[in-house]
C-alpha cells in the first residue's frame, strides 16, 4: 500500500517528467478520493505548457516529494498560469 492510499490528500513539491526527461518543478495536491487518483498541480519552474511540451509526450510522470512516481495525464489547465488538474492514465483506470 502506498502512503498516498492512507491519506485523503497529499500536498508537496515534486517534478514532472515526460518520456523520462525532467520537464518542470511543480507544487501538487493529490486526492485519493479520485479513482484511482487525481489532483492539481502548479508549475513553479520549467515548462508551463503540459498540453504541448517541447518533447513528444508519450508518458507523463509525477515524482512526489518522497520519491514515489505516478503516471498521469493532464486533464484541464492553463498553460499561461501553469495550473492544471490531472488524472491517472486511462490504462490504469481500466486496470483498477
C-alpha positions in Angstrom: 0.0 0.0 0.0 1.4 3.4 -1.0 1.4 6.2 1.6 -1.0 8.1 -0.8 -3.6 5.3 -0.1 -3.6 6.3 3.6 -4.5 10.0 3.4 -7.3 11.9 1.7 -4.9 14.4 0.2 -1.1 14.7 -0.3 0.5 18.1 -0.9 4.1 18.9 -1.7 6.7 19.9 -4.2 7.8 17.4 -6.9 8.8 17.1 -10.5 7.1 16.2 -13.8 8.9 14.0 -16.3 7.9 13.4 -19.9 9.3 10.3 -21.5 11.9 10.1 -18.7 13.1 13.7 -19.2 12.7 16.4 -16.5 10.1 18.9 -17.6 9.1 21.0 -14.6 9.2 21.5 -10.8 5.6 21.6 -9.5 3.6 22.1 -6.4 1.0 19.3 -6.3 -2.1 18.2 -4.4 -3.1 14.6 -4.9 -6.6 13.5 -4.0 -7.0 9.8 -3.2 -10.8 10.2 -3.4 -10.4 10.4 -7.2 -10.5 6.9 -8.8 -7.7 5.7 -8.8 -6.1 9.1 -8.1 -6.1 12.6 -9.4 -5.3 16.1 -8.3 -4.0 19.5 -9.2 -0.5 20.9 -9.9 1.0 24.3 -10.4 4.3 24.7 -12.4 6.9 26.5 -10.3 9.8 26.2 -12.7 10.4 24.7 -16.1 8.0 24.1 -19.0 4.5 25.6 -18.3 2.6 24.1 -21.3 2.0 20.5 -20.4 -0.5 20.1 -23.3 2.2 20.7 -25.9 5.6 20.0 -24.2 8.8 20.6 -26.2 9.4 16.8 -26.3 7.0 14.2 -27.6 4.8 13.3 -24.6 4.4 9.5 -24.5 4.2 9.3 -20.8 3.9 11.9 -18.0 5.2 11.0 -14.6 4.7 13.0 -11.3 7.5 12.3 -8.8 6.3 13.4 -5.4 8.5 14.6 -2.5 9.1 11.2 -1.1 10.4 9.8 -4.4 7.3 7.8 -5.4 6.3 8.2 -9.1 2.9 8.2 -10.6 2.0 8.2 -14.3 -0.7 10.8 -15.1 -2.3 12.7 -17.9 -3.1 16.5 -17.7 -6.9 16.8 -17.7 -7.6 20.6 -17.7 -5.4 23.6 -17.3 -4.0 26.9 -18.3 -0.5 26.9 -20.0 -0.1 30.7 -19.3 -0.5 30.3 -15.5 0.9 26.7 -15.4 -2.1 25.5 -13.3 -3.5 22.0 -14.2 -5.7 19.2 -12.9 -4.6 15.7 -13.7 -5.8 12.1 -13.5 -4.4 8.6 -13.8 -3.9 7.4 -17.4 -6.9 5.6 -18.8 -4.9 2.3 -18.8 -4.6 2.5 -15.0 -8.3 3.3 -14.7 -9.2 0.3 -16.8 -7.0 -1.9 -14.7 -8.4 -0.7 -11.4 
